[in-house]
Amino acid sequence: MPTEEALAMARTKGLDLIEVSPTAIPPVCRIGDYGRLKYEQSKKDKEARKKQRNWELREVKLRPKIDVHDYEVKAKMAERLLLDGGKVKVTIMFRGREITYTAFGKRLLDRVAKDLENTAMVEREAKLEGKNMFLILAPRPTPQGPPRFVHLKTDTAHHEAESAEHHDDHDHDHDDHEDHEDHDDHDDHVEEGEHSQPAATDEVATIGGSSA
């Protein structure tokens, strides 16, 4: 069909002549609402970008001396990311002589995996690399039950995370003297709230036990 005739047909219907395949011979066109077509394409592109971001590996960092509240905040962050369809790397950061408590770090990661088992499965088992130990969680295709930490109607994970990180920075200024060899550690802005270093036996009993 000649271009002029196609344009006239589109105008008669109050629509646009939209070129679909300009490289074809002859070019392929359609009659439609160009504004609506652009809007729908924009929605598709936005959804595609959202899905792509969800598959990015996000990281949640913990300290071995994390207290109960901060643990729950971090677990809630991880659960929120998993519910959004993303994978989560959970990292335990050891500093100074804390590296001697790797068995305790493993138990803490196992606890995270257990607490999030309704929405996550372990994609990579806990592994020690340098002064960090981590595992990777992936979202379950079909959840085994309701989220443990996230309340979908009143989710405040991001706000609580900011509060926890601010609390972490304040506690770092009063950190115990046993960690002086790593005083120049620049990861403090993501560390958990800390207390004075307990004896090894007490630490394992308190943090690794069910009360934590």
KOLMIGU-487703 format. One record per residue (C-alpha): residue number from 1; residue in one letter; x, y negated, z negated. Coordinates in steps of 0.2 Angstrom, whole numbers. Example, Ala and Ser with C-alpha at 12.3 -4.5 7.8 and 13.67 -1.06 7.14 Angstrom:
// residues 2
pos_code_xx_yy_zz
1_a_62_22_-39 $
2_s_68_5_-36 $
END
This chain:
// residues 212
pos_code_xx_yy_zz
1_m_0_0_0 $
2_p_7_-17_4 $
3_t_12_-27_-11 $
4_e_0_-42_-7 $
5_e_-14_-30_-7 $
6_a_-9_-22_-23 $
7_l_-8_-39_-31 $
8_a_-25_-44_-25 $
9_m_-32_-28_-32 $
10_a_-25_-31_-49 $
11_r_-31_-49_-50 $
12_t_-48_-43_-45 $
13_k_-48_-32_-61 $
14_g_-40_-45_-72 $
15_l_-25_-35_-74 $
16_d_-7_-35_-69 $
17_l_3_-25_-56 $
18_i_17_-16_-66 $
19_e_32_-9_-57 $
20_v_35_8_-65 $
21_s_49_15_-54 $
22_p_59_1_-45 $
23_t_72_13_-38 $
24_a_59_24_-29 $
25_i_56_22_-10 $
26_p_43_15_-10 $
27_p_43_7_-27 $
28_v_30_15_-39 $
29_c_18_3_-47 $
30_r_3_4_-58 $
31_i_-12_-8_-62 $
32_g_-13_-12_-81 $
33_d_-12_-24_-95 $
34_y_7_-29_-96 $
35_g_5_-37_-113 $
36_r_-2_-21_-121 $
37_l_11_-10_-112 $
38_k_25_-21_-119 $
39_y_17_-19_-137 $
40_e_15_0_-136 $
41_q_33_2_-130 $
42_s_39_-9_-144 $
43_k_30_2_-156 $
44_k_38_17_-149 $
45_d_55_10_-149 $
46_k_53_5_-167 $
47_e_47_22_-172 $
48_a_62_30_-163 $
49_r_74_19_-173 $
50_k_66_23_-189 $
51_k_68_41_-186 $
52_q_86_39_-181 $
53_r_90_30_-197 $
54_n_81_43_-207 $
55_w_94_56_-201 $
56_e_108_46_-207 $
57_l_117_53_-222 $
58_r_115_42_-237 $
59_e_125_43_-253 $
60_v_120_42_-272 $
61_k_134_41_-284 $
62_l_134_47_-302 $
63_r_147_46_-316 $
64_p_150_61_-327 $
65_k_145_51_-343 $
66_i_129_45_-336 $
67_d_115_43_-348 $
68_v_97_49_-347 $
69_h_89_33_-340 $
70_d_102_30_-327 $
71_y_101_48_-321 $
72_e_83_47_-318 $
73_v_85_31_-308 $
74_k_98_39_-297 $
75_a_88_55_-295 $
76_k_73_44_-290 $
77_m_83_35_-277 $
78_a_88_52_-270 $
79_e_71_59_-270 $
80_r_64_43_-261 $
81_l_77_45_-247 $
82_l_73_64_-245 $
83_l_54_60_-244 $
84_d_58_47_-231 $
85_g_66_61_-221 $
86_g_84_58_-224 $
87_k_99_68_-230 $
88_v_107_63_-246 $
89_k_125_66_-252 $
90_v_126_66_-271 $
91_t_143_62_-278 $
92_i_151_63_-295 $
93_m_165_51_-297 $
94_f_179_56_-309 $
95_r_191_43_-317 $
96_g_207_46_-326 $
97_r_206_61_-338 $
98_e_188_64_-333 $
99_i_195_75_-319 $
100_t_197_89_-332 $
101_y_178_90_-333 $
102_t_175_97_-315 $
103_a_165_112_-322 $
104_f_154_99_-331 $
105_g_152_89_-314 $
106_k_147_105_-305 $
107_r_133_108_-318 $
108_l_127_90_-316 $
109_l_126_93_-297 $
110_d_117_109_-300 $
111_r_105_100_-311 $
112_v_101_87_-297 $
113_a_98_101_-285 $
114_k_86_109_-297 $
115_d_77_93_-302 $
116_l_74_90_-283 $
117_e_71_107_-277 $
118_n_52_103_-273 $
119_t_57_91_-259 $
120_a_75_96_-256 $
121_m_86_111_-251 $
122_v_105_112_-253 $
123_e_113_110_-236 $
124_r_131_110_-243 $
125_e_136_117_-260 $
126_a_146_107_-272 $
127_k_164_104_-267 $
128_l_178_94_-275 $
129_e_188_82_-264 $
130_g_201_72_-273 $
131_k_193_64_-288 $
132_n_175_66_-282 $
133_m_164_81_-281 $
134_f_148_81_-270 $
135_l_134_91_-263 $
136_i_123_87_-248 $
137_l_104_89_-249 $
138_a_92_90_-235 $
139_p_73_87_-235 $
140_r_62_103_-235 $
141_p_51_104_-219 $
142_t_37_109_-231 $
143_p_38_103_-249 $
144_q_36_116_-263 $
145_g_27_105_-274 $
146_p_25_86_-279 $
147_p_40_74_-282 $
148_r_47_75_-299 $
149_f_53_57_-300 $
150_v_44_47_-287 $
151_h_26_41_-290 $
152_l_21_37_-272 $
153_k_8_23_-277 $
154_t_20_14_-289 $
155_d_37_18_-283 $
156_t_50_5_-290 $
157_a_66_15_-286 $
158_h_75_1_-277 $
159_h_71_-12_-291 $
160_e_76_0_-304 $
161_a_92_4_-294 $
162_e_97_-14_-294 $
163_s_94_-15_-313 $
164_a_105_0_-316 $
165_e_119_-6_-305 $
166_h_119_-23_-314 $
167_h_119_-13_-330 $
168_d_134_-3_-324 $
169_d_144_-18_-320 $
170_h_141_-25_-337 $
171_d_146_-9_-346 $
172_h_162_-8_-335 $
173_d_169_-24_-343 $
174_h_169_-15_-360 $
175_d_175_2_-354 $
176_d_185_13_-365 $
177_h_204_12_-366 $
178_e_206_30_-360 $
179_d_203_25_-342 $
180_h_216_11_-341 $
181_e_226_21_-327 $
182_d_212_18_-315 $
183_h_208_1_-321 $
184_d_209_-5_-303 $
185_d_196_6_-297 $
186_h_185_-4_-285 $
187_d_170_8_-285 $
188_d_163_1_-302 $
189_h_149_-8_-293 $
190_v_141_9_-290 $
191_e_145_17_-306 $
192_e_133_22_-320 $
193_g_131_15_-337 $
194_e_145_22_-348 $
195_h_148_24_-367 $
196_s_163_28_-377 $
197_q_172_44_-372 $
198_p_166_58_-383 $
199_a_176_74_-387 $
200_a_176_87_-373 $
201_t_164_99_-383 $
202_d_152_86_-387 $
203_e_151_79_-370 $
204_v_147_95_-362 $
205_a_134_99_-375 $
206_t_126_82_-374 $
207_i_126_78_-355 $
208_g_125_96_-348 $
209_g_111_101_-360 $
210_s_93_100_-358 $
211_s_92_84_-368 $
212_a_101_75_-354 $
END
